[in-house]
Amino acid sequence: MSFEFLEADRIKGEEIDLLIDNYMPGDLEKGWVPAYRYHIVIAGTNQIIGKIDLRIGEQESLYYGGHIGYSVDEEYRGHRYAGKACRLLKPIALKHGKNRLYITCNPTNLASRKTIERVGGKFIETVDLPPYNDMYQRGEREISIFEWILD
């Protein structure tokens, strides 16, 4: 079964837009699912202030790594842009038949935890990463897992 990306080159919000950086087809051998990679930009501009990915699929690795991953450049933090970017991705996820997404963060990253909770993510658990996981191989040992029910 082949995956078909939606035409979503720019998703407009009030304060920020999402500008496509790459449509990533995935790699089954590596366990990677198709993903949209966006730049988070100031609304109406191309000024990049962060990035966000939406991964479409169901793999064990997504339980640990999440369907959504984001980062905001340090000088733009504190404006809730990551949460706003997550909300802008919701219609894309729904169009792909996703009614629930996992979002994860390092247990010590309180700012990310607050972002996830603000968008409606409910804490499931904090787990030890399995040694074969790519985050473990990069030095991470634990991950906090949240579930965001899209309604």
C-alpha positions as CSV (number, residue, x, y, z in Angstrom):
1,M,0.0,0.0,0.0
2,S,1.5,3.3,-1.0
3,F,1.3,6.5,1.0
4,E,0.0,9.7,-0.5
5,F,1.0,13.1,0.9
6,L,-1.6,15.8,1.1
7,E,-0.9,19.2,-0.6
8,A,0.0,21.2,2.5
9,D,3.0,23.4,1.6
10,R,1.9,26.2,3.9
11,I,-0.5,25.9,6.8
12,K,-1.6,29.3,8.0
13,G,-2.2,30.3,11.6
14,E,-2.7,33.6,13.3
15,E,0.8,34.1,14.8
16,I,2.7,31.4,13.0
17,D,2.6,29.4,9.8
18,L,4.0,26.1,8.9
19,L,6.1,26.1,5.8
20,I,7.0,22.7,4.3
21,D,10.6,21.8,4.4
22,N,10.4,18.2,3.2
23,Y,7.9,15.4,2.5
24,M,9.7,12.4,3.8
25,P,8.5,9.1,2.3
26,G,9.8,6.9,5.1
27,D,11.9,3.8,5.0
28,L,10.3,0.5,6.0
29,E,13.7,-1.2,6.5
30,K,14.6,1.3,9.1
31,G,11.1,1.4,10.6
32,W,10.5,5.0,9.6
33,V,7.0,6.1,8.6
34,P,6.2,8.9,6.1
35,A,6.5,12.3,7.6
36,Y,5.8,16.0,7.0
37,R,8.7,18.2,8.1
38,Y,7.8,21.8,8.5
39,H,9.6,25.0,9.4
40,I,7.7,27.1,12.0
41,V,7.7,30.6,10.6
42,I,6.3,34.0,11.7
43,A,2.9,34.3,10.1
44,G,3.0,35.8,6.6
45,T,6.8,35.6,6.4
46,N,9.5,33.0,5.7
47,Q,11.4,33.8,9.0
48,I,12.2,30.4,10.5
49,I,11.8,30.2,14.3
50,G,11.6,26.4,14.7
51,K,10.6,23.1,13.2
52,I,7.9,20.5,13.6
53,D,7.4,17.0,12.1
54,L,4.2,15.0,11.8
55,R,4.8,11.3,11.4
56,I,2.0,9.2,9.9
57,G,1.8,5.6,10.7
58,E,1.9,3.1,13.5
59,Q,5.2,1.6,14.5
60,E,6.6,0.7,17.9
61,S,9.2,3.5,17.4
62,L,6.4,6.1,17.3
63,Y,5.3,5.1,20.9
64,Y,8.7,6.2,22.0
65,G,9.5,9.0,19.5
66,G,6.0,10.3,19.0
67,H,3.9,11.2,16.0
68,I,4.9,14.8,16.5
69,G,8.4,16.2,17.2
70,Y,9.2,19.9,17.5
71,S,11.7,22.5,18.5
72,V,11.6,26.2,18.8
73,D,14.7,28.4,18.5
74,E,15.7,29.7,21.9
75,E,15.1,33.3,21.2
76,Y,11.5,32.6,20.3
77,R,10.6,30.4,23.2
78,G,7.9,31.4,25.7
79,H,5.3,32.4,23.1
80,R,3.7,28.9,23.0
81,Y,4.6,28.5,19.3
82,A,5.2,24.8,19.6
83,G,1.7,24.2,20.9
84,K,0.2,26.4,18.2
85,A,2.2,24.5,15.6
86,C,0.9,21.2,17.0
87,R,-2.7,22.5,16.6
88,L,-2.0,23.5,13.0
89,L,-1.0,19.9,12.2
90,K,-4.3,18.5,13.6
91,P,-6.3,18.7,10.3
92,I,-3.5,17.0,8.4
93,A,-3.5,14.1,11.0
94,L,-7.3,13.8,10.8
95,K,-7.3,13.7,7.0
96,H,-4.9,10.8,7.3
97,G,-7.3,9.0,9.6
98,K,-5.4,9.6,12.8
99,N,-7.7,10.2,15.7
100,R,-4.9,9.9,18.3
101,L,-1.3,10.9,18.3
102,Y,1.6,10.2,20.7
103,I,3.8,13.1,21.7
104,T,6.8,12.4,23.8
105,C,9.4,14.4,25.7
106,N,12.4,13.9,28.0
107,P,11.1,13.6,31.5
108,T,13.2,16.6,32.6
109,N,11.9,18.9,29.8
110,L,9.2,20.7,31.8
111,A,8.5,23.2,29.0
112,S,7.8,20.5,26.5
113,R,5.6,18.7,29.0
114,K,3.6,21.9,29.5
115,T,3.3,22.3,25.8
116,I,1.9,18.8,25.3
117,E,-0.5,19.2,28.2
118,R,-1.8,22.6,26.8
119,V,-2.7,21.0,23.5
120,G,-4.6,18.3,25.3
121,G,-2.0,15.5,25.6
122,K,-2.7,13.1,28.5
123,F,0.2,11.6,30.4
124,I,0.5,7.8,29.9
125,E,3.8,6.8,31.4
126,T,7.5,7.4,31.7
127,V,9.5,4.4,30.4
128,D,13.0,3.2,29.9
129,L,14.0,3.3,26.2
130,P,14.9,0.0,24.8
131,P,18.6,-0.2,23.8
132,Y,17.8,-0.7,20.1
133,N,15.9,2.6,19.9
134,D,17.7,5.4,18.1
135,M,17.1,7.8,21.0
136,Y,18.7,5.4,23.4
137,Q,21.7,5.1,21.0
138,R,22.0,8.9,21.1
139,G,22.2,8.9,24.9
140,E,18.6,9.2,26.0
141,R,17.5,6.7,28.6
142,E,13.9,7.6,29.5
143,I,10.9,9.1,27.7
144,S,7.6,10.5,28.9
145,I,4.7,9.5,26.7
146,F,1.5,11.4,26.2
147,E,-1.6,10.6,24.1
148,W,-3.4,13.4,22.3
149,I,-7.0,12.5,21.3
150,L,-8.0,14.5,18.3
151,D,-11.7,15.4,18.3
